[in-house]
Amino acid sequence: QQAAAYRCIRNGNYDEALDLEAFVSKISKLHPDLPVIQGLAAEVKKTIQSLISQLLQKLRSNIQLPECLRIVAHLRRIGVFSESELRLQFLRCREAWLSGILDDLDQRNVYDYLKGMVSCHRTHLFDVVNQYRAIFNNDKSGSEENSDGGLLFSWAMHQVSNHLTTLQVMLPNITEGGSLSNMLENCMYCAMGLGLVGLDFRCLLPPIFENAVLNLFSKNMSTAVENFQVVLDSHRWVPMPSIGFVTNGAVDDTSDDVTPPSVLMEHPPLAVFVNGVSAAMNELKPCAPLSLKHVLAQEVVKGLQAVSDSLVRYNAMRMLRGNESSLFLSLCQAFIEVAYPYCAACFGRCYPNGGALITECPSLLDAVSQLPIRSGSGISGTDRKPSGDIERRQSGGIERKQSEGIERRQSGGIERRQLIESAGTAASENGLVTNGPEPEVTSDAGTAAAGTGAHMQTYAPANA
């Protein structure tokens, strides 16, 4: 009998094995004093324990509803579990099967793991709930023994809670906005399918995905600011090839072209920052929750404010010379007139009228917009000081030279005049003819007279 029972179990003939067990149990009750019969009954009970383990193991595998019905029917026939215990064992075994499927997934790739988890719950969790209801909820007697007692609801909510917890923990590790969008779509489809069995959890998904989107966007904006700071600190202020200056970096809303302005290529730190912002916007656009419009706008403003503060701090800590200072001020001007409007326009592409939330905060540009004014006034003040000294020095030299020349010329004219007067006096005293021509005034004396503006007179000798 024992060997026959083992063969039946090994071959899957569970009904025959249970028939043998029932026959041996009946004989043991009829002959309680026969040791042989009692020994045979004990051996058959061991084979039944092996049968129970095999049946429970089958419940931990991928089986469909008909097989589940047969297994539960065999367990009921054995009678080792009460009805409530049998329900609990069924759910435990099916949960172990689901956990085994999730353990086989590769957790190194977050997106693939979550995609597999969502697919598993969408199909298999739905099947388990239907199997349980088909097997245990067809009893209409209303007896307390056959009552579910909320077991299925508690178990299903536990599975959904684990599903949401895994999403909340692993979604921040996804670094692509397109992957987040696809994952949200898969989760919504899963929740809608489970809604057919009363497990619709779509209303619990938005907060989880909003946190993931905010985390991804904030991380990308922080990376853009950090890269800007690194390039600015190591930047050499040399003239770059001229690309052309654009007075406004705003993008036309009706145009599909959102290419960054080419003028930013003249300023590598700004080009790195705008590239980072563009990457952040590209990751945001596929999965942009409307509820985060104002929060994400503040993240953009925060990044722009960090760049503005960095420029002000750089201007205060670095000693820039003439050409370097002009290049730095040109970068500040490009940030105000090109990079800032372009970032606002890109955010407007992600959210309707989103650019207005950025441009409504002009105060973040106050500090950096004053840099050209202060630097320009300082340069002009420096220019005025040397030019004033030069003018004073030149005018003083001219005055001194002119006065010295006038003095020399005047002294020369006076000496010649005195010589002429002395010659006339001598002639009159010696009785010389005085009716000759008047003595000529030399060119030096005339020039001196003209330079001083004085009316010089030449005295002719008196008549004898």
C-alpha positions as a printed NumPy array, in Angstrom:
array([[  0.   ,   0.   ,   0.   ],
       [  2.784,   2.441,   0.879],
       [  4.695,   1.783,  -2.354],
       [  1.504,   2.171,  -4.354],
       [  0.783,   5.511,  -2.694],
       [  4.317,   6.757,  -3.5  ],
       [  3.952,   5.741,  -7.13 ],
       [  0.626,   7.545,  -7.371],
       [  2.032,  10.724,  -5.908],
       [  5.143,  10.604,  -8.096],
       [  3.058,  10.166, -11.219],
       [  0.595,  12.884, -10.268],
       [ -2.284,  10.513,  -9.645],
       [ -3.445,  12.357,  -6.575],
       [ -6.968,  10.973,  -6.564],
       [ -5.701,   7.365,  -6.45 ],
       [ -3.267,   8.225,  -3.665],
       [ -6.044,   9.786,  -1.628],
       [ -8.226,   6.732,  -2.243],
       [ -5.481,   4.494,  -0.817],
       [ -5.094,   6.801,   2.169],
       [ -8.839,   6.69 ,   2.85 ],
       [ -8.877,   2.863,   2.617],
       [ -5.938,   2.476,   5.037],
       [ -7.478,   4.962,   7.457],
       [-10.728,   2.993,   7.443],
       [ -8.939,  -0.32 ,   8.12 ],
       [ -6.924,   1.206,  10.953],
       [-10.131,   2.285,  12.627],
       [-11.628,  -1.199,  12.22 ],
       [ -8.529,  -2.934,  13.627],
       [ -7.021,  -0.628,  16.197],
       [ -5.279,  -3.515,  17.993],
       [ -3.34 ,  -4.883,  15.029],
       [  0.218,  -3.484,  14.968],
       [  0.667,  -4.254,  11.271],
       [ -2.388,  -2.23 ,  10.319],
       [ -1.359,   0.657,  12.552],
       [  2.177,   0.648,  11.12 ],
       [  0.814,   0.694,   7.602],
       [ -1.454,   3.619,   8.484],
       [  1.533,   5.589,   9.868],
       [  3.541,   5.007,   6.674],
       [  0.661,   6.135,   4.516],
       [  0.316,   9.324,   6.564],
       [  3.956,  10.15 ,   5.753],
       [  3.219,   9.802,   2.084],
       [  0.252,  12.143,   2.531],
       [  2.534,  14.77 ,   4.059],
       [  4.692,  14.462,   0.974],
       [  1.581,  14.903,  -1.111],
       [  0.644,  18.089,   0.771],
       [  4.102,  19.56 ,   0.222],
       [  3.923,  18.739,  -3.461],
       [  0.502,  20.355,  -3.81 ],
       [  1.624,  23.53 ,  -2.047],
       [  4.699,  23.628,  -4.256],
       [  2.481,  23.543,  -7.304],
       [  0.612,  26.561,  -5.957],
       [  3.986,  28.378,  -6.004],
       [  4.308,  27.871,  -9.756],
       [  2.713,  29.376, -12.827],
       [ -0.587,  27.532, -12.98 ],
       [ -3.968,  28.552, -14.294],
       [ -7.373,  28.484, -12.641],
       [ -8.328,  24.86 , -13.52 ],
       [ -5.157,  23.505, -11.928],
       [ -5.714,  25.71 ,  -8.877],
       [ -9.201,  24.325,  -8.475],
       [ -7.921,  20.744,  -8.537],
       [ -5.133,  21.443,  -6.04 ],
       [ -7.452,  23.168,  -3.583],
       [ -9.947,  20.334,  -3.971],
       [ -7.232,  17.787,  -3.066],
       [ -6.185,  19.844,  -0.031],
       [ -9.785,  20.048,   1.103],
       [-10.138,  16.289,   0.718],
       [ -7.05 ,  15.665,   2.822],
       [ -8.56 ,  17.887,   5.519],
       [ -5.281,  19.02 ,   7.03 ],
       [ -6.268,  22.72 ,   6.801],
       [ -9.374,  24.493,   7.909],
       [-11.153,  26.707,   5.389],
       [ -9.56 ,  29.93 ,   6.657],
       [ -6.131,  28.281,   6.834],
       [ -6.556,  26.98 ,   3.313],
       [ -7.329,  30.475,   2.028],
       [ -4.287,  31.852,   3.778],
       [ -2.06 ,  29.086,   2.402],
       [ -3.333,  29.751,  -1.101],
       [ -2.479,  33.467,  -0.923],
       [  0.917,  32.788,   0.657],
       [  1.862,  30.358,  -2.062],
       [  0.725,  32.669,  -4.838],
       [  2.623,  35.583,  -3.248],
       [  5.768,  33.449,  -3.11 ],
       [  5.337,  32.784,  -6.83 ],
       [  5.015,  36.523,  -7.565],
       [  8.074,  37.314,  -5.431],
       [ 10.073,  34.691,  -7.313],
       [  9.242,  36.365, -10.609],
       [ 10.389,  39.753,  -9.274],
       [ 13.599,  38.262,  -7.854],
       [ 14.52 ,  36.943, -11.291],
       [ 14.444,  40.456, -12.755],
       [ 17.707,  42.342, -13.231],
       [ 17.804,  45.205, -10.746],
       [ 20.914,  46.749, -12.272],
       [ 18.778,  48.335, -14.981],
       [ 16.174,  50.318, -13.06 ],
       [ 13.905,  50.996, -16.007],
       [ 13.789,  47.358, -17.129],
       [ 13.205,  46.159, -13.574],
       [ 10.284,  48.503, -12.985],
       [  8.84 ,  47.696, -16.376],
       [  8.982,  43.981, -15.558],
       [  7.47 ,  44.543, -12.112],
       [  4.559,  46.522, -13.52 ],
       [  3.93 ,  43.895, -16.18 ],
       [  4.049,  41.124, -13.56 ],
       [  1.509,  42.81 , -11.317],
       [ -0.718,  43.765, -14.22 ],
       [ -1.083,  40.172, -15.402],
       [ -0.369,  37.841, -12.497],
       [ -1.836,  39.862,  -9.633],
       [ -5.004,  40.165, -11.664],
       [ -5.019,  36.368, -12.166],
       [ -4.435,  35.594,  -8.493],
       [ -7.351,  37.762,  -7.378],
       [ -9.645,  36.138,  -9.928],
       [ -8.457,  32.657,  -8.93 ],
       [ -9.098,  33.339,  -5.266],
       [-12.573,  34.648,  -5.946],
       [-13.405,  31.737,  -8.199],
       [-12.223,  29.152,  -5.669],
       [-13.324,  30.59 ,  -2.33 ],
       [-16.057,  33.156,  -2.952],
       [-18.585,  30.833,  -4.569],
       [-19.984,  29.785,  -1.21 ],
       [-23.283,  31.569,  -0.506],
       [-24.058,  29.91 ,   2.826],
       [-22.963,  32.957,   4.809],
       [-21.411,  30.837,   7.555],
       [-18.575,  32.382,   9.544],
       [-16.226,  29.555,   8.563],
       [-16.594,  30.374,   4.888],
       [-16.335,  34.141,   5.418],
       [-13.296,  35.855,   3.897],
       [-12.929,  38.326,   6.751],
       [-11.22 ,  40.868,   4.476],
       [ -8.266,  38.532,   3.851],
       [ -8.184,  39.057,   0.093],
       [ -8.542,  42.83 ,   0.457],
       [ -5.702,  43.033,   2.982],
       [ -3.453,  40.841,   0.87 ],
       [ -4.183,  42.807,  -2.319],
       [ -3.58 ,  46.147,  -0.588],
       [ -0.277,  44.794,   0.7  ],
       [  0.767,  43.962,  -2.862],
       [ -0.25 ,  47.375,  -4.144],
       [  1.572,  49.071,  -1.261],
       [  4.763,  47.157,  -2.096],
       [  4.311,  48.125,  -5.735],
       [  4.05 ,  51.837,  -4.904],
       [  6.95 ,  51.699,  -2.428],
       [  9.213,  50.159,  -5.049],
       [  8.226,  52.872,  -7.515],
       [  8.911,  55.598,  -4.978],
       [ 12.357,  54.204,  -4.157],
       [ 13.567,  53.376,  -7.663],
       [ 12.008,  56.069,  -9.862],
       [ 14.55 ,  58.744,  -8.785],
       [ 17.258,  56.548, -10.315],
       [ 15.793,  57.007, -13.798],
       [ 17.702,  59.772, -15.553],
       [ 15.636,  60.149, -18.734],
       [ 12.355,  61.997, -19.035],
       [ 11.18 ,  59.717, -21.831],
       [ 11.648,  56.67 , -19.608],
       [  9.641,  58.347, -16.846],
       [  6.848,  59.068, -19.299],
       [  6.78 ,  55.464, -20.516],
       [  6.818,  54.18 , -16.954],
       [  3.906,  56.422, -16.004],
       [  1.947,  55.135, -18.979],
       [  2.649,  51.506, -18.024],
       [  1.664,  52.11 , -14.4  ],
       [ -1.571,  53.789, -15.427],
       [ -2.392,  50.893, -17.711],
       [ -1.615,  48.423, -14.906],
       [ -3.807,  50.294, -12.412],
       [ -6.639,  50.507, -14.903],
       [ -6.454,  46.74 , -15.526],
       [ -6.416,  45.951, -11.811],
       [ -9.384,  48.273, -11.457],
       [-11.465,  45.48 , -12.981],
       [-10.925,  43.541,  -9.752],
       [-11.236,  46.584,  -7.495],
       [ -7.545,  47.543,  -7.263],
       [ -7.443,  50.792,  -9.215],
       [ -4.594,  52.838,  -7.705],
       [ -4.184,  55.457, -10.428],
       [ -4.947,  58.284,  -8.004],
       [ -1.886,  57.265,  -5.929],
       [  0.58 ,  57.521,  -8.825],
       [  0.779,  61.314,  -9.5  ],
       [  2.59 ,  62.292,  -6.253],
       [  5.217,  59.602,  -6.812],
       [  5.932,  60.625, -10.391],
       [  5.824,  64.334,  -9.532],
       [  8.579,  63.809,  -6.981],
       [ 10.598,  61.868,  -9.539],
       [ 10.199,  64.603, -12.174],
       [ 11.092,  67.345,  -9.704],
       [ 14.128,  65.408,  -8.535],
       [ 15.32 ,  64.833, -12.115],
       [ 14.818,  68.46 , -13.182],
       [ 16.475,  69.857, -10.061],
       [ 19.446,  67.549, -10.547],
       [ 19.845,  68.602, -14.191],
       [ 19.625,  72.31 , -13.333],
       [ 22.192,  71.897, -10.558],
       [ 24.49 ,  70.122, -12.997],
       [ 24.123,  73.005, -15.469],
       [ 25.057,  75.567, -12.797],
       [ 28.008,  73.487, -11.575],
       [ 29.371,  73.071, -15.093],
       [ 29.012,  76.814, -15.671],
       [ 30.989,  77.552, -12.522],
       [ 33.758,  75.123, -13.489],
       [ 34.134,  76.584, -16.986],
       [ 33.968,  80.168, -15.682],
       [ 36.727,  79.545, -13.139],
       [ 39.052,  78.071, -15.755],
       [ 38.068,  80.411, -18.598],
       [ 40.783,  82.455, -20.288],
       [ 39.56 ,  85.871, -21.345],
       [ 40.722,  85.975, -24.931],
       [ 38.668,  87.257, -27.877],
       [ 36.627,  84.555, -29.588],
       [ 35.704,  84.542, -33.281],
       [ 32.743,  86.834, -33.782],
       [ 29.49 ,  85.012, -34.458],
       [ 27.161,  87.978, -34.5  ],
       [ 25.188,  89.596, -31.726],
       [ 21.516,  88.92 , -31.114],
       [ 19.766,  91.473, -28.943],
       [ 17.068,  89.079, -27.801],
       [ 17.311,  85.371, -27.092],
       [ 13.549,  84.797, -27.077],
       [ 12.2  ,  81.995, -29.24 ],
       [  9.153,  82.432, -31.4  ],
       [  6.323,  80.322, -30.001],
       [  5.007,  79.612, -33.48 ],
       [  8.337,  78.254, -34.682],
       [  9.56 ,  74.701, -34.192],
       [ 13.184,  75.818, -34.083],
       [ 14.503,  76.119, -30.528],
       [ 18.19 ,  76.15 , -31.403],
       [ 20.239,  78.183, -28.903],
       [ 21.424,  81.554, -30.263],
       [ 24.77 ,  81.206, -32.01 ],
       [ 26.117,  84.296, -30.261],
       [ 26.53 ,  82.193, -27.109],
       [ 29.424,  80.402, -28.812],
       [ 31.469,  83.521, -28.17 ],
       [ 31.058,  82.927, -24.408],
       [ 31.928,  79.296, -23.484],
       [ 30.666,  79.503, -19.851],
       [ 27.236,  80.674, -21.014],
       [ 27.204,  78.083, -23.795],
       [ 27.82 ,  75.31 , -21.248],
       [ 25.057,  76.63 , -18.994],
       [ 22.506,  76.96 , -21.806],
       [ 23.342,  73.449, -23.01 ],
       [ 22.641,  72.147, -19.51 ],
       [ 19.346,  74.031, -19.322],
       [ 18.343,  72.727, -22.749],
       [ 19.104,  69.174, -21.634],
       [ 16.985,  69.684, -18.495],
       [ 14.088,  71.006, -20.592],
       [ 14.375,  68.098, -23.029],
       [ 14.1  ,  65.627, -20.163],
       [ 11.171,  67.555, -18.684],
       [  9.059,  67.94 , -21.812],
       [  7.988,  64.24 , -22.235],
       [  6.73 ,  64.109, -18.641],
       [  5.816,  67.593, -17.399],
       [  3.147,  67.482, -14.662],
       [  0.934,  70.539, -14.803],
       [  0.82 ,  70.691, -11.015],
       [  4.588,  71.355, -10.953],
       [  4.485,  74.333, -13.299],
       [  5.206,  76.972, -10.673],
       [  7.595,  74.761,  -8.685],
       [  9.731,  73.988, -11.731],
       [  9.659,  77.646, -12.762],
       [ 11.209,  78.474,  -9.412],
       [ 13.911,  75.895, -10.104],
       [ 14.748,  77.693, -13.354],
       [ 14.802,  81.037, -11.546],
       [ 17.003,  79.493,  -8.881],
       [ 19.489,  78.347, -11.514],
       [ 19.542,  81.747, -13.231],
       [ 19.991,  83.437,  -9.857],
       [ 22.935,  81.156,  -9.108],
       [ 24.586,  82.142, -12.387],
       [ 23.954,  85.832, -11.697],
       [ 25.44 ,  85.576,  -8.214],
       [ 28.409,  83.689,  -9.608],
       [ 29.111,  86.474, -12.111],
       [ 28.878,  89.134,  -9.409],
       [ 31.177,  87.137,  -7.14 ],
       [ 33.634,  86.588,  -9.985],
       [ 33.726,  90.32 , -10.72 ],
       [ 34.418,  91.093,  -7.062],
       [ 37.153,  88.485,  -6.576],
       [ 39.058,  88.66 ,  -9.854],
       [ 41.24 ,  91.497, -11.063],
       [ 40.444,  91.882, -14.749],
       [ 42.458,  94.165, -16.966],
       [ 41.2  ,  96.347, -19.767],
       [ 40.6  ,  93.773, -22.516],
       [ 39.583,  91.063, -20.023],
       [ 37.129,  93.416, -18.349],
       [ 35.459,  94.26 , -21.651],
       [ 35.108,  90.563, -22.509],
       [ 33.639,  89.821, -19.085],
       [ 31.133,  92.656, -19.437],
       [ 30.227,  91.353, -22.888],
       [ 29.488,  87.963, -21.293],
       [ 27.275,  89.626, -18.684],
       [ 25.415,  91.462, -21.417],
       [ 24.895,  88.213, -23.349],
       [ 23.575,  86.556, -20.181],
       [ 21.013,  89.336, -19.659],
       [ 19.923,  89.828, -23.268],
       [ 20.314,  86.323, -24.758],
       [ 20.649,  83.47 , -22.231],
       [ 17.986,  84.689, -19.805],
       [ 15.22 ,  85.181, -22.439],
       [ 16.16 ,  81.916, -24.137],
       [ 15.797,  79.9  , -20.905],
       [ 12.404,  81.509, -20.295],
       [ 11.3  ,  80.697, -23.843],
       [ 12.4  ,  77.068, -23.493],
       [ 10.387,  76.704, -20.305],
       [  7.437,  78.165, -22.193],
       [  7.722,  75.263, -24.611],
       [  7.198,  72.821, -21.743],
       [  4.282,  74.692, -20.176],
       [  1.8  ,  77.104, -21.784],
       [  2.721,  80.652, -20.764],
       [  5.52 ,  79.208, -18.663],
       [  8.011,  81.77 , -19.911],
       [  6.08 ,  84.538, -18.173],
       [  6.817,  82.907, -14.81 ],
       [ 10.529,  83.353, -15.521],
       [ 10.426,  86.86 , -16.956],
       [  8.261,  88.054, -14.058],
       [ 11.341,  87.826, -11.831],
       [ 13.602,  90.564, -13.239],
       [ 15.066,  91.26 ,  -9.809],
       [ 17.454,  88.332, -10.222],
       [ 19.305,  90.39 , -12.857],
       [ 19.67 ,  93.526, -10.75 ],
       [ 23.145,  92.77 ,  -9.449],
       [ 24.677,  91.575, -12.693],
       [ 23.025,  94.337, -14.737],
       [ 24.857,  96.951, -12.668],
       [ 28.278,  95.498, -13.39 ],
       [ 28.737,  97.256, -16.783],
       [ 27.609, 100.591, -15.25 ],
       [ 30.034, 100.444, -12.35 ],
       [ 32.891,  99.189, -14.469],
       [ 32.207, 101.753, -17.196],
       [ 32.159, 104.668, -14.756],
       [ 35.355, 103.421, -13.167],
       [ 37.099, 103.239, -16.509],
       [ 35.942, 106.712, -17.544],
       [ 37.032, 108.121, -14.174],
       [ 40.461, 106.601, -14.669],
       [ 40.608, 108.092, -18.134],
       [ 39.654, 111.496, -16.865],
       [ 42.363, 111.574, -14.23 ],
       [ 45.379, 111.011, -16.514],
       [ 44.013, 113.369, -19.179],
       [ 43.547, 116.121, -16.581],
       [ 47.136, 115.698, -15.401],
       [ 48.373, 115.806, -18.958],
       [ 46.42 , 118.973, -19.66 ],
       [ 47.679, 120.629, -16.499],
       [ 51.216, 119.573, -17.172],
       [ 51.091, 120.664, -20.798],
       [ 49.438, 124.016, -20.045],
       [ 51.918, 124.694, -17.275],
       [ 54.838, 123.932, -19.554],
       [ 53.467, 126.119, -22.308],
       [ 52.9  , 128.984, -19.941],
       [ 56.403, 128.694, -18.539],
       [ 57.937, 128.461, -21.984],
       [ 55.929, 131.405, -23.266],
       [ 56.743, 133.57 , -20.26 ],
       [ 60.44 , 132.744, -20.489],
       [ 60.46 , 133.544, -24.202],
       [ 58.668, 136.831, -23.63 ],
       [ 61.037, 137.801, -20.87 ],
       [ 64.053, 137.011, -23.03 ],
       [ 62.636, 138.898, -25.981],
       [ 61.575, 141.869, -23.849],
       [ 64.985, 142.08 , -22.199],
       [ 66.681, 141.948, -25.573],
       [ 64.475, 144.751, -26.91 ],
       [ 65.139, 146.959, -23.879],
       [ 68.881, 146.498, -24.175],
       [ 68.848, 147.473, -27.85 ],
       [ 66.674, 150.513, -27.091],
       [ 69.074, 151.652, -24.458],
       [ 71.957, 151.32 , -26.919],
       [ 70.158, 153.489, -29.472],
       [ 69.412, 156.178, -26.899],
       [ 72.987, 156.247, -25.723],
       [ 74.25 , 156.535, -29.301],
       [ 71.988, 159.564, -29.977],
       [ 73.136, 161.345, -26.892],
       [ 76.75 , 160.834, -27.801],
       [ 76.205, 162.204, -31.283],
       [ 74.552, 165.399, -30.031],
       [ 77.296, 166.016, -27.598],
       [ 80.033, 165.583, -30.225],
       [ 78.311, 167.888, -32.776],
       [ 77.555, 165.185, -35.293],
       [ 74.902, 165.63 , -37.98 ],
       [ 71.647, 164.424, -36.805],
       [ 69.662, 164.78 , -40.006],
       [ 70.444, 161.25 , -41.088],
       [ 68.029, 158.411, -41.332],
       [ 66.46 , 157.114, -38.227],
       [ 68.013, 153.983, -36.802],
       [ 66.24 , 150.76 , -37.78 ],
       [ 64.62 , 148.598, -35.228],
       [ 65.877, 145.035, -35.499],
       [ 63.55 , 142.15 , -36.102],
       [ 64.186, 140.81 , -32.621],
       [ 63.081, 144.016, -31.035],
       [ 60.015, 144.157, -33.241],
       [ 59.079, 140.658, -32.421],
       [ 59.451, 141.303, -28.739],
       [ 57.288, 144.343, -29.01 ],
       [ 54.65 , 142.464, -30.895],
       [ 54.766, 139.624, -28.365],
       [ 54.219, 141.885, -25.388],
       [ 51.751, 144.209, -27.081],
       [ 53.652, 147.281, -25.804],
       [ 54.066, 150.464, -27.994],
       [ 57.797, 150.938, -28.157],
       [ 59.183, 154.356, -29.327],
       [ 62.555, 155.081, -31.021],
       [ 64.094, 158.394, -30.169],
       [ 65.918, 160.328, -32.922],
       [ 68.914, 162.437, -31.931],
       [ 68.063, 166.024, -31.11 ],
       [ 69.054, 168.822, -33.523],
       [ 72.053, 170.769, -32.609]])
